[in-house]
Amino acid sequence: MPLDFTAIDFETANSSPASACSVGLVRVRDGIVVAQTGWLIRPPAGHDEFQEWNVRIHGIQPHEVADAAGWSDQLDRLCAFAGADVLVAHNAGFDLNVIRRACEATGDDCPPYRSLCSLSVARKVYDLDSYKLPVAAAAAGFGVFPHHEALADARACAQIVIDAARRTGSATILELAEAIGVRVADPLAAAPAKVRVAA
């Protein structure tokens, strides 16, 4: 089994994890980026107020998402891109919680994605003063990028895992996790649910 995964990053409109306003997705096959995409999301009703702090971070304005498709309309698109991959994110608990909370807000079935945290990977593989995404990505050989732009962040995250796998001689995500002593989270393993993935 090769080093296959999808890196993901969300930006949110406010402090609610359900308030996804953009997503970046990067598909990796056999340790190589083969596809990438990203788009704006209109946050679910009740979670759609843009707070000044969040706007300062990612620069997305409310009017930019006004005509974007909502979460329910975009969930299938997200799942079609990621398929049954392990999702990799920097501080993966945040990004997986965005999926979970946005699905709760819209009444959609939450896809039972497994996940690997590139922040945890970086802490095991690199010796750095900071493990923030730009610093860890630089250690992985990824150059300067527009941090908090969802697609750029997902690409940086993918590079950390690709580099960590190379450094540890790991051929798969599971081998990498085992080699460095981190876990691939499988939060819904005990509770099978309808899986929304492309055939």
Disulfide bonds with the S-S distance in Angstrom:
none
